[in-house]
Amino acid sequence: MGDLGVNALWAVIGLPVSLISLLYFALSRRKNVVLQDKVVFITGASSGLGEACAEAFHFCGCKVILAGRNEHKLVELKNRLDSKKLCHQHSPVVCVLDLEDDCIDDKVRLAIASIWGRIDILINNAGMSYRGAVSETKSDVDMKLMVVNHLGHIKITKAILPFMVEQKSGHIVCISSVQGRMAIPHRSAYAASKHAMQAYFDSLRAEVEHYGINVCVVSPYYIRTNLSLNALSADGSTHGKHDQTTLNGYDPHFVAQKIVNCVQRRCDELILAPFYVKLAICLRVLAPWLYFKIMARRAKKELSANDKHK
Ligand SMILES: NC(=O)c1ccc[n+]([C@@H]2O[C@H](COP(=O)([O-])OP(=O)(O)OC[C@H]3O[C@@H](n4cnc5c(N)ncnc54)[C@H](OP(=O)(O)O)[C@@H]3O)[C@@H](O)[C@H]2O)c1
């Protein structure tokens, strides 16, 4: 069967499957998860989306563990949340950790056991972005992106799983990206790490459902944070500037609220993006040849824009 035949088949199957999915969600009435007193472990809580998630879960009455590298920023956030404390809220706890640390799993296990002795919600949020051409990118950069965005989160997840399995409940939320669904030029290492995250946690979802553990992969479009500022360049230096796309992105508090809703409703995944981006994701599946042509044109355009700036 040729490419066109396969794509037509997809279109024919896709419509009825979407209609059945809609019917399933309309008829299934799952009870909302009550967040009060739940223990939430958030990586990358020192800034951006992680910080917004910490605020959102704290205001829902959760016991929040603020994990990250920057102790000073985490303590500042803890103090800020404490200063607004209402009677139903718990004081957050700071946990200093680096996703590149080989012993991160032992540290997480110890922290969970010694802080509240349980964990209900894990938010695998910390991450870093990248800008560069494959041909110019150092292997160390590819490796770092893979460790920070994917392998580090695997270690943390494995450390918390025994607690959730014993409790027979839990929620694991992974902050991926729309780039975990479709790769764009000059973001190879970032897109690869997010694709890996998507695949790994899709596997895990199936394996842990019978323990009452829910896995949700969140794939947002641009969010107004420091992600592009902190992104790595091909040579390993910091990109160091805010890209316009990021500046025009979603408010991190809006995205954090969507993540809270995902946990409450036990969602399996969320693609938070404008319609045309969702269309591009569909195009990648239904008409890959067209998607590849569009991306090749984009790569050429970016290259000539870069040459002009030199
Ligand atoms: N912003 C966007 O446009 C966008 C879009 C889609 C998905 N996302 C995803 O959203 C997540 C949060 O990013 P953000 O947008 O909030 O960017 P951000 O403001 O740069 O936050 C990134 C967080 O990750 C932490 N981090 C980085 N490397 C770490 C390491 N080795 N160990 C521990 N923590 C580390 C940072 O901590 P330090 O303070 O220690 O650096 C920071 O707290 C990321 O997974 C990102 O891929 C972002």
The ligand as a Gaussian input file, in Angstrom:
#p B3LYP/6-31G(d) Opt

LIG

0 1
 N        8.747000      27.623000      28.539000
 C        8.301000      26.967000      27.482000
 O        8.076000      27.555000      26.404000
 C        8.006000      25.486000      27.594000
 C        7.213000      24.876000      26.611000
 C        6.965000      23.512000      26.683000
 C        7.484000      22.780000      27.731000
 N        8.247000      23.386000      28.679000
 C        8.812000      22.558000      29.757000
 O        8.437000      23.099000      31.006000
 C        9.378000      22.663000      31.994000
 C        9.733000      23.830000      32.912000
 O       10.499000      24.775000      32.199000
 P       10.253000      26.355000      32.323000
 O        9.615000      26.779000      31.068000
 O        9.584000      26.668000      33.605000
 O       11.763000      26.896000      32.279000
 P       12.692000      27.521000      33.440000
 O       12.055000      28.733000      34.011000
 O       14.040000      27.643000      32.831000
 O       12.695000      26.393000      34.558000
 C       13.446000      25.230000      34.425000
 C       13.605000      24.597000      35.781000
 O       14.348000      23.386000      35.636000
 C       15.387000      23.396000      36.620000
 N       16.570000      22.662000      36.210000
 C       17.315000      22.837000      35.095000
 N       18.345000      21.986000      35.112000
 C       18.256000      21.273000      36.263000
 C       19.035000      20.243000      36.845000
 N       20.149000      19.778000      36.277000
 N       18.641000      19.740000      38.037000
 C       17.542000      20.212000      38.660000
 N       16.766000      21.180000      38.161000
 C       17.125000      21.696000      36.973000
 C       15.726000      24.873000      36.805000
 O       16.380000      25.026000      38.037000
 P       17.583000      26.096000      38.297000
 O       16.895000      27.279000      38.886000
 O       18.454000      25.383000      39.251000
 O       18.229000      26.352000      36.966000
 C       14.341000      25.491000      36.767000
 O       13.731000      25.411000      38.011000
 C       10.570000      22.087000      31.227000
 O       10.545000      20.679000      31.273000
 C       10.332000      22.549000      29.791000
 O       10.914000      21.681000      28.840000
 C        8.506000      24.721000      28.639000

